[in-house]
Amino acid sequence: MKIALKLLSLSVVMFFLVGPLMAQTPGNIMMTESGEMNQDRPLDGIVEKKLTVEKRVLPYDHIREADIFWEKRIWRVLDVREKMNLPFAYPERPFFVILMEAAESGEITVYSTEDDKFSIPLTPDEVASMGASVDTIATVDPETYEETYQIVRNEVNPQDVKRFRLKEIWFFDEESSTLQVRILGIAPLIEEFDDNGNFKYERPMFWVYYPEAREVLARERAFNVGNDSSPMTFEDIMEMRFFSSYIYKESNVFDRRLEDYLSGVDLLMEADKIRQEIFNFEHDLWSY
């Protein structure tokens, strides 16, 4: 009985001692579920989300050359203005900004657009200078009316990058008896305008070797429509093919694009025909 009374009195004393200390905790210290304190800024959420940062990228399965008896190279265009592709244009963290920052920091190696075979690597300085323009602006001092000239550097506007090119390979693996696809490269397309602000054309800036960029894309959260808590990344979107695109070229003996000999509705119908042929190839391998 005496022991119980001593424990009760000790708990009461501890309550009155610890209570004021907890009340004196600074307001800028936030406790997470893991018990860690963040003194930099308040936590913008319920818990500190670490699943994306700690995610591991699964390596591709090893494929023997002898097991590939059919393959087809396909080039696509991904337009971020389409409803399904809106996460690529998320203003807080656009897909183009992720690739550009990784290339400028040297985290990934990008390649020249002279060809799409990843043969000419570019330095981070060369990437930083892409798309940036230098203008000379005249300014007038309001007191002395002296005119001076200032050189201003204009960086790339992410909103000018509305489309991306994708290079991929469809192949049939005999070992698993499955038709598979792997993305090889991604090239952002930047819009070019004349002096009057009229659109002229769009050109590819550089080629990103996608297998090398998977680690970077796996750490970048993508906006998930309908569930902000789901830790979906851009690597998930690319691997699950959760995007909309259209074919503008397939491997052919003339190495030409569809737009070189088709236009309008005929071009769209030919692109859909190529897509259907790939589907029918796997379907026709089996008999029911």
C-alpha positions in Angstrom: 0.0 0.0 0.0 2.8 2.3 0.9 4.6 1.5 -2.4 1.4 2.4 -4.4 1.1 5.7 -2.5 4.7 6.6 -3.3 4.3 5.8 -7.0 1.2 7.9 -7.1 2.8 10.9 -5.4 5.9 10.5 -7.8 3.6 10.6 -10.9 1.8 13.7 -9.6 5.2 15.5 -9.0 6.4 14.5 -12.5 3.2 15.8 -14.1 3.6 19.2 -12.5 7.3 19.4 -13.4 7.0 18.2 -17.0 3.8 20.1 -17.9 5.4 23.6 -17.7 8.4 22.3 -19.7 6.2 21.1 -22.5 4.3 24.4 -22.5 7.6 26.2 -23.0 8.5 24.3 -26.2 9.1 26.8 -29.0 6.3 27.0 -31.6 8.7 26.5 -34.5 9.6 23.0 -33.4 7.4 20.3 -34.9 7.4 16.7 -33.8 7.0 14.0 -36.5 5.8 10.5 -36.0 9.3 9.2 -35.9 10.0 11.5 -33.0 12.4 13.8 -34.9 12.3 17.6 -34.5 12.2 19.9 -37.4 13.5 23.3 -36.3 13.7 24.8 -39.8 10.1 25.3 -40.6 6.6 23.9 -39.7 5.6 20.6 -41.2 3.4 21.1 -44.2 1.3 18.0 -43.7 0.4 15.4 -41.1 3.6 13.4 -41.2 7.0 13.8 -42.8 6.8 11.9 -46.1 9.9 9.8 -46.8 8.6 7.0 -48.9 9.6 8.7 -52.1 13.1 9.6 -50.9 13.8 6.1 -49.6 12.3 4.3 -52.6 14.5 1.8 -54.4 14.5 1.5 -58.2 14.0 -2.1 -59.3 16.6 -3.1 -62.0 15.4 -4.4 -65.3 15.4 -8.1 -65.9 18.3 -9.5 -67.7 17.4 -10.3 -71.4 19.6 -12.4 -73.6 20.0 -11.4 -77.2 19.1 -14.9 -78.3 15.7 -14.6 -76.6 14.7 -11.5 -78.6 13.4 -12.7 -82.0 11.4 -9.6 -82.8 11.7 -5.9 -81.9 10.5 -2.5 -83.2 11.8 1.0 -82.5 9.1 3.6 -82.0 9.3 7.3 -81.5 6.5 9.1 -79.7 5.5 12.7 -78.8 4.1 13.4 -75.4 2.1 16.7 -75.1 1.8 18.0 -71.5 -1.3 20.0 -72.5 -3.4 16.8 -72.7 -5.5 16.0 -69.7 -3.7 12.8 -68.9 -0.3 14.4 -69.1 -1.0 17.4 -66.8 1.2 16.1 -64.0 4.2 16.7 -66.4 3.3 20.4 -66.4 2.6 20.7 -62.6 3.7 24.3 -61.9 5.3 23.5 -58.5 7.8 21.0 -60.1 7.5 20.7 -63.9 9.0 17.6 -65.5 11.3 19.8 -67.6 12.8 21.5 -64.6 13.7 18.1 -63.0 15.6 17.0 -66.1 17.3 20.4 -66.5 18.5 20.6 -62.9 19.8 17.1 -63.0 21.7 17.8 -66.2 23.1 21.1 -65.0 24.3 19.5 -61.8 25.9 16.6 -63.6 23.7 14.1 -61.9 22.8 12.7 -65.3 24.5 12.9 -68.6 22.6 14.3 -71.6 23.4 13.9 -75.2 23.3 16.1 -78.4 20.4 16.0 -80.7 22.6 15.6 -83.8 21.4 12.0 -83.6 19.2 10.0 -81.2 21.8 7.3 -80.5 23.3 9.0 -77.4 26.7 9.3 -79.1 27.7 12.9 -78.2 27.6 13.8 -74.5 27.1 17.4 -73.4 28.8 19.1 -70.5 26.7 20.8 -67.7 27.9 24.2 -69.0 26.6 23.4 -72.5 23.2 22.4 -71.1 23.0 25.6 -68.9 23.5 27.7 -72.0 20.8 26.0 -74.0 17.7 28.1 -74.7 19.1 31.0 -72.7 19.3 34.3 -74.6 21.3 37.4 -73.9 19.6 40.8 -74.4 20.9 44.4 -74.1 18.6 46.7 -72.3 19.0 50.5 -72.3 18.2 52.3 -69.0 18.0 56.0 -68.4 19.0 57.6 -65.1 16.0 59.8 -64.0 18.3 62.4 -62.4 21.2 62.7 -64.9 19.3 61.4 -67.9 22.4 59.4 -68.7 21.7 56.3 -70.9 23.4 53.1 -69.9 23.2 49.6 -71.3 22.8 46.5 -69.3 23.2 42.9 -70.4 20.4 40.6 -69.2 20.4 36.8 -69.4 17.0 35.2 -70.1 16.7 31.7 -68.8 14.5 29.0 -70.4 10.9 29.3 -69.5 9.5 25.9 -68.5 6.1 26.9 -70.0 7.7 27.0 -73.4 8.4 23.3 -73.2 5.1 21.8 -74.0 6.1 18.5 -75.7 8.6 15.7 -75.2 9.9 13.1 -77.6 10.2 9.5 -76.4 12.3 6.8 -78.0 11.4 3.3 -77.0 11.8 -0.3 -78.1 9.1 -2.9 -78.3 10.3 -6.5 -78.2 9.1 -10.0 -77.6 11.0 -12.1 -75.0 11.0 -15.8 -75.8 12.0 -16.7 -72.2 9.0 -15.1 -70.6 6.8 -15.3 -73.8 5.8 -11.7 -73.3 5.8 -8.5 -75.4 7.6 -5.8 -73.5 8.6 -2.2 -74.0 11.5 -0.1 -72.6 11.9 3.6 -72.9 15.4 4.6 -74.1 15.4 8.3 -74.3 13.5 11.5 -73.5 14.0 14.8 -75.4 12.3 18.1 -74.4 11.1 20.2 -77.3 11.4 24.0 -76.8 9.4 26.5 -78.8 11.2 29.1 -80.9 9.7 32.5 -81.7 10.7 35.4 -84.0 11.4 39.0 -83.0 7.7 39.8 -83.2 6.7 36.9 -80.9 5.3 34.7 -83.6 5.9 30.9 -83.3 8.4 29.5 -85.8 9.1 25.9 -84.8 10.1 23.7 -82.0 13.4 22.0 -81.6 14.8 19.2 -79.3 17.2 20.5 -76.7 19.0 17.3 -75.7 18.4 13.6 -75.2 18.2 12.1 -71.8 19.2 8.4 -71.5 16.2 7.2 -69.5 17.7 4.1 -67.9 20.3 6.4 -66.3 17.7 8.9 -65.2 15.4 6.4 -63.4 17.1 7.1 -60.1 16.5 10.8 -60.4 12.9 10.4 -61.5 12.2 7.9 -58.7 12.9 10.6 -56.1 10.6 13.2 -57.7 6.9 13.1 -56.6 4.4 13.5 -59.4 0.9 14.9 -58.7 -1.5 12.1 -58.3 -5.1 13.1 -59.2 -7.5 12.0 -56.6 -5.1 11.0 -53.8 -2.4 13.4 -52.5 -1.1 10.7 -50.1 -0.1 8.2 -52.8 3.7 8.4 -53.3 3.6 8.2 -57.1 6.8 9.3 -58.8 7.7 10.2 -62.4 9.5 6.9 -62.7 6.2 5.1 -61.8 4.4 7.1 -64.4 6.9 6.2 -67.1 7.2 2.5 -66.2 3.4 2.1 -65.8 2.9 4.1 -69.0 0.4 6.4 -67.3 0.7 9.0 -70.0 -0.8 9.8 -73.4 1.2 10.0 -76.6 1.1 9.4 -80.3 3.6 7.8 -82.7 5.4 10.1 -85.1 8.1 7.6 -86.4 8.8 3.9 -86.6 12.0 2.2 -87.7 12.0 2.1 -91.6 14.4 1.7 -94.5 14.1 5.4 -95.4 14.6 6.6 -91.8 11.8 9.1 -92.3 8.9 10.3 -90.1 5.3 9.9 -90.8 4.9 13.7 -91.4 7.4 13.4 -94.3 4.9 11.6 -96.5 1.5 12.0 -94.7 -0.5 14.9 -93.2 -3.7 15.6 -91.5 -6.1 12.7 -90.8 -3.9 10.3 -92.8 -1.0 10.9 -90.4 -3.2 10.1 -87.3 -4.6 7.0 -89.0 -1.1 5.7 -89.9 0.1 6.3 -86.3 -2.9 4.3 -85.0 -2.2 1.6 -87.6 1.4 1.1 -86.3 0.1 0.9 -82.7 -2.5 -1.7 -83.8 0.1 -3.7 -85.6 2.2 -4.0 -82.5 -0.8 -5.2 -80.6 -1.8 -7.7 -83.3 1.7 -9.1 -83.4 1.5 -10.5 -79.8 -2.2 -11.5 -80.3 -1.4 -13.5 -83.5 1.3 -15.5 -81.7 -1.3 -17.4 -79.8 -4.1 -19.7 -81.0 -7.3 -20.2 -79.1 
